[in-house]
Amino acid sequence: MIRGQDEISKLTDRREAVQWLANRNAVWKFLGCEIVDAEPGRTRLRMTVRPEHGNSFNYFHGGLIFTLADLTFGFTCNAAGVRSVTAGSTMDFLAPVEIGDVLISEAKETYRQGRTGLYDTRLWREKDDVVVAIVQGRMRIVGRKDG
């Protein structure tokens, strides 16, 4: 039995499933995210960048920008009720993010077949709708619907 598989597979409401995943995730808590919306194949999160998220130049650390994207596409895939892990990704940084900015991250499932799921994730500043990063994520589905 894969850890947590039995519990997540019983949740049919996507927002409830994303909240279940978030409640168990220490990185989610560190980032201070909130769920804006979740439906089959799409999840939208929001977070405010705090000083502890900054790099040496007082911008949002690029690794944490990726972490927010990874949470978003990972939750989108896992909320389908079958445990999955990130298998690969590509990321383009497009604009800086400052401390105090509010970011929106939205993942959309573009492909899901067999044990592979592909996700396009966009992150943008809420104040001006400027896209700050685009991530293409690939998930490996490691669980089974039957447990």
C-alpha positions as CSV (number, residue, x, y, z in Angstrom):
1,M,0.0,0.0,0.0
2,I,1.4,3.4,-1.0
3,R,1.3,5.8,2.0
4,G,-1.9,8.0,1.8
5,Q,-3.3,6.3,-1.3
6,D,-6.3,4.9,0.5
7,E,-7.3,8.3,1.9
8,I,-6.8,10.4,-1.2
9,S,-8.6,7.9,-3.5
10,K,-11.8,8.3,-1.5
11,L,-12.0,12.0,-2.0
12,T,-14.2,13.0,-5.1
13,D,-14.3,16.8,-4.7
14,R,-11.1,18.2,-6.2
15,R,-10.9,21.2,-3.9
16,E,-11.3,18.9,-0.9
17,A,-8.6,16.6,-2.3
18,V,-6.2,19.6,-2.8
19,Q,-6.9,20.7,0.8
20,W,-6.2,17.2,2.1
21,L,-2.8,17.2,0.2
22,A,-2.0,20.8,1.5
23,N,-2.8,19.9,5.1
24,R,-0.2,17.2,5.0
25,N,2.5,19.2,3.3
26,A,5.1,21.2,5.3
27,V,6.4,23.1,2.3
28,W,2.8,24.3,1.6
29,K,2.8,25.7,5.2
30,F,6.2,27.4,4.8
31,L,5.1,29.1,1.6
32,G,1.8,30.2,3.2
33,C,-0.3,29.4,0.1
34,E,-4.1,29.4,-0.2
35,I,-6.3,27.5,-2.6
36,V,-8.1,29.8,-5.0
37,D,-9.8,27.1,-7.1
38,A,-9.5,23.4,-7.9
39,E,-11.5,21.3,-10.4
40,P,-10.6,18.2,-12.5
41,G,-7.4,19.0,-14.5
42,R,-6.9,22.5,-13.0
43,T,-5.7,24.0,-9.8
44,R,-5.1,27.7,-8.9
45,L,-3.1,28.8,-5.8
46,R,-2.2,32.2,-4.3
47,M,0.6,33.2,-2.1
48,T,2.2,36.4,-0.7
49,V,6.0,36.5,-0.9
50,R,7.4,37.0,2.6
51,P,11.0,38.1,3.6
52,E,11.9,34.5,4.4
53,H,11.2,33.6,0.8
54,G,13.9,36.0,-0.5
55,N,17.2,35.4,-2.2
56,S,20.4,37.4,-1.6
57,F,19.1,40.3,-3.6
58,N,15.7,40.4,-1.8
59,Y,13.7,39.0,-4.7
60,F,11.6,35.8,-4.4
61,H,14.1,32.9,-4.6
62,G,13.9,31.1,-8.0
63,G,13.9,27.7,-6.3
64,L,10.8,28.7,-4.4
65,I,9.1,29.9,-7.5
66,F,9.6,26.4,-8.9
67,T,8.4,24.9,-5.6
68,L,5.2,26.8,-5.9
69,A,4.7,25.6,-9.5
70,D,5.6,22.0,-8.4
71,L,3.0,22.2,-5.6
72,T,0.4,23.5,-8.1
73,F,0.9,20.8,-10.8
74,G,1.5,18.1,-8.3
75,F,-1.7,18.8,-6.4
76,T,-3.6,18.9,-9.8
77,C,-2.4,15.4,-10.6
78,N,-2.6,13.9,-7.1
79,A,-6.1,15.3,-6.5
80,A,-7.4,12.8,-9.2
81,G,-7.0,10.2,-6.4
82,V,-3.9,8.3,-7.5
83,R,-0.5,9.1,-5.9
84,S,1.9,10.7,-8.3
85,V,5.4,12.2,-8.1
86,T,7.2,14.8,-10.2
87,A,9.3,13.1,-12.9
88,G,10.6,16.1,-14.8
89,S,10.0,19.7,-15.7
90,T,11.2,22.7,-17.7
91,M,10.9,26.2,-16.4
92,D,11.3,29.7,-17.9
93,F,11.8,32.7,-15.5
94,L,10.3,35.7,-17.3
95,A,10.1,38.5,-14.7
96,P,11.3,39.2,-11.1
97,V,9.1,38.9,-8.1
98,E,9.6,41.2,-5.1
99,I,9.0,40.6,-1.4
100,G,5.4,41.5,-0.7
101,D,4.1,40.6,-4.2
102,V,1.1,38.3,-4.4
103,L,1.6,35.4,-6.9
104,I,-1.1,33.3,-8.6
105,S,0.0,29.9,-9.8
106,E,-2.3,27.9,-12.1
107,A,-1.7,24.4,-13.5
108,K,-3.7,22.8,-16.3
109,E,-3.5,19.2,-17.2
110,T,-2.7,18.8,-20.9
111,Y,-2.2,15.1,-21.1
112,R,-2.9,12.1,-18.9
113,Q,-2.6,8.5,-20.1
114,G,-1.2,5.4,-18.5
115,R,1.3,6.5,-15.8
116,T,2.1,9.9,-17.3
117,G,0.5,13.3,-16.7
118,L,1.6,16.5,-18.3
119,Y,0.9,20.0,-16.9
120,D,1.3,23.6,-18.1
121,T,1.7,25.9,-15.1
122,R,1.8,29.7,-15.3
123,L,2.7,32.0,-12.4
124,W,1.8,35.7,-12.5
125,R,1.9,38.7,-10.2
126,E,-1.7,39.6,-9.1
127,K,-1.1,43.3,-9.0
128,D,-0.3,43.7,-12.8
129,D,-1.0,40.2,-14.3
130,V,2.6,40.0,-15.5
131,V,3.6,36.3,-16.1
132,V,6.7,35.7,-14.1
133,A,7.3,32.0,-14.9
134,I,6.1,29.2,-17.1
135,V,6.6,25.6,-16.1
136,Q,5.9,22.4,-18.0
137,G,5.7,19.5,-15.5
138,R,5.7,15.8,-16.0
139,M,4.2,13.5,-13.4
140,R,4.7,9.8,-12.9
141,I,1.6,8.1,-11.6
142,V,2.9,5.6,-9.1
143,G,-0.4,4.6,-7.3
144,R,-3.4,2.7,-8.5
145,K,-7.0,3.7,-8.2
146,D,-7.7,0.3,-6.5
147,G,-5.1,1.0,-3.9
